[in-house]
Amino acid sequence: MKIRLNGKEVTCNIENLEGLLKMQGFSLERIIVECNGRIIPSQERPRVLIAEGDTIEVLSFVGGG
């Protein structure tokens, strides 16, 4: 299926959001995820199913001074 991940079209065969994030190499502890305009709490990620045409945005926290 094809989805949009951070503005780019991606083809994937992963069924849930957490699996997609792991496949893409994101550090699950330091991100915020939005799926189709809705912020997804970290505990819900394994239960959120991905569908054709979904738009997913991932924001990472970066420390600094």
C-alpha positions, 0 to 999 in steps of 0.5 A: 500500500502507499502512504505519505510519511513526512511528505514523501510517498512510501510503499509499505506492507506493515499493518500497524503504526508502531511497526511502520515506525520501527521499520523506518528506524524511528526512536519510539521514545522521542517522537510525536506521531500524527496520523491523518491530522490526529495526534496518536499517543504512544500507547495507542500506536500498536493498535492504530492500523495503517490504510492506503492513502494515510498521511503520517507525520513524525516529529522528533525531539532534539536536545540542545542548549 
